[in-house]
Amino acid sequence: KQTFKDYVLLIIDDGSEDDTYKVCGSFAAKDPRIRLVQIPHKGITAARNYAISLIRTPFAASADGDDIYGPDYLLHLVEAQKKYDADLVISRVAFHNEAYVRTSEMKRRGELFIAKENFAETLPGLLDEWRLNYLYAKLFRTDILKTTYVDESVMQGSDTMFCCQYVVKADSIVLTDDLDTHYIRYSSRSVTSYRGKDRYSRFCRIQEAVKETFREAGFLTDRMQRAVDRRILES
């Protein structure tokens, strides 16, 4: 139902054990824009890395299989990119519980262009607002996208590590107030719901990896360190 029609839908079936592959295959048989690939189950990070290797379009957006995206999701991202020739477009997200009751949403900022010389000042705020914690609600430039990589053993926090790797290589960001992404928190089966005994050490690993990414790029100010600590260790 997307109003922007010039896209390829790349579906990675990460070793599903239900009818996912069959159902998606029925759509792919009717629509040449849909490319369906099945791989052995290795987890979300491995599936994402593989998906990136297959992208041939100049830009790419992410859409998790268990969330909801409005019909103008792609259109709004593409229009903002064209307007500013931006390397990264970030729109707003509404958060819902499993009953699809909206619990919160990202605050409005107005349409905002951010050049690289202002990253050190603005990136901590984007972390605080959860805008760098997830891949959805974003449009990426593919040639930069293909230079990012998170080890497939990382599950929790892989989105944050990925986004931070990407953003330090970008030259510009555009924020929009478009609210086309509806994230549904499934407490019983979300990667973020993991409560194993190594949970704290996992988050420490994410924290150090993100700090190192910003340190190498010259963005690890005191404010940035505090933002990383808040957004990761308080999770």
N, C-alpha and C positions, 0 to 999 in steps of 0.2 A: 504493500500500500504506500510505498515511498513516492512522494511527489517528484523527487529527482530520480530520473529513470536511467541515466547513463552510468551504471555501476556493474561490478561483478560481485556476486555474493559467494564468498569462499567459506564453506562449512567444513570444519575439522571435527570428525567423529573420533573422539579419543577412547576408542575401545568400548563403546557403549554395549550394555547387555540387555537392552530392551528393544523396542521397535524404532529407535531413533534413525538408524541408517535407512531403514525401509521407508519411513515417512518422508525423510528429507529427499530420498531418491525419487519418490513420486513427484515431488515438486521440481527437482532437477530435470526430470524427463520432459516436463512441460515448459521449462524456461531456460533458454541457453545461457542466461547470465549466471546461473547457479552452477558452481563447481563443488562437488562433494568428494571429500577425501577421507578414507578411514585408515587409522593408524593404530598400532598396539597401545594399550593404555599405559601412559607414562606420567599423566598429570597435566595440569593447566599450563605450566611454564614450558614444558616440552612441546605441547600442542601449539602454543603461541609462537615459539621460535620456528617451528616448522611452517606455520602459516605465513610468517613474514618472508621466509625463503621463497614462497610461491607467488608473492604479490608482483604483478607486472604493471599495475596502474600507477600514475604519478603521485597519487595520494591514497590514504587508507584511513578508515575509521573502524573502531572496534565495537562489537555488539555481543555481549554475553548471552548465551542461550536461554537463561532463566530470567531475564529482565524484559522490560517493555520500552519500545522506542516509538515516539510519535511519528506520524506520516511525513513531517517536515524535518526529521532528524538530519538526513543527509543534505537536504536543500539548504538549511540554515548554516551548516558547517561550511559547505562549498561557497556559498555567497560571501561569507565573512572572509574566507581565505582569498577569494578573488579580489575583494575590495581593498585588502591591505597587502596582498602577496605575502602572507604570513607563513612561517614555518610550522606553527602550531596554533590551532584554534581550540579554545576551551569554552564549552557552554555550561549551563547550570544543570543540576540534578535534583530530582525529588526522591526522597527516601520513604519507603513503605515497609510495613510489616507483612507477615505471610497472608494476612487477611486483606491485603491491598489497602490498608488504611494509611494515609500519608502521615508520617511522624515528623518530618522536617524537610527543609529544602535549602539549597545554597542561596545565600543572600544576593540581592541585586547589586551590581556594580556599575551598570551602564556599559555601553560598548567601549572597550578600552584597548588601545594599542600599546604594547610594551616593547621597546627596543632593547637590544642586548646590554647597552650601557646602563640600563636601569634594572637589570636582573638582580644584582646584589641587594638592591633596596626592596624589590617587589616579590622575589621568590619566597622569602620566609612567610609573607602573608598568604601566598597561594598554598603553601603547606598547611598553614593554620586553618584555612578554609576547606581543606580536603580536596583541593583542585588538582593536586599532583599525586593523589593516592590511588587513582583508578584509571584504566585505559579508556573506558567509555566516556561519552560526551566530549570527544576530542577528534580533531582531524590532523593526521600526521603526514609529513612529506616523506615519501617512500625512500628516497636516497639517504635520508638521515635515519629513517626507521631501520634500514638494513645494517646500520653500523651499531645497533644496540643489541645486547645479549645478556640474559640472566641465566645462570646455571640452572639446569632442569631439576636439580635436587631441591631448589627453593620453591616452597609452596606459599606459605603466608608471607605477605609483603612483596611478592614478586612484581606486582603492579607498581608499587612505589619505587622500587629499585629501577624498574624499567623506565618510568616517566622521568625520573631524575637524571638517568643516563641520557635520555633523549633531549631534555630541555637545555642542558648545558652545551649541547652541540647546535642548538637553534640560534638564529639571529633575531627572531621576533616572535611575539605571542599576541594573539587577540583574544580577549575575553568578551563573551556576549551574554545577554540576559535570556537567551532562548532556553526554554525549559521543555526539552523533548525527550529526556532520558529519565526513566522511572526505575530506580534500583529497588529490588525487593530483597529484604534480608530474611533468608531462610535459616532460622536458628539451628535447625536440625541437620542441615547438610551443606552449609556454607564452609568454605575453606577457613574463613575468619572465625568460625565457631570452635576451632580446635582448642582443646584444653589439656593437652598432654603435659607430662612433667617437664618436657624440654621447651615449653612454650616461651618462657622468659629468655632462654638462650637463643631461641629463634629470632625474637625481636631484637636482641642485642646484635645479632649478626646483621640484620637489616639496618639497624641504626649505624653501625660502623661502615657498612657498604655505602650508604647514602652520604654519610659525612665525607668519606674518601672521594666519592664522585664530585662533591662540591668543593672539596679541598683542592683537587687537581685542577678544577676549573677556575679557582681563585674566588669562589663565592662563599667560603666557609667563614663568615663573620660570626661574632658573638650572638647576634640576633638569629642567624641561620642555625647555629648549634642549638639554641634554645627551642627553635621551631621544630627541628628534627626530633629532639628529645620529647617534646610535648606530643607530637603527632604519632610517634612510634611507641615510646615506652608507656604512654598513657593509654594505648590501645588495649 
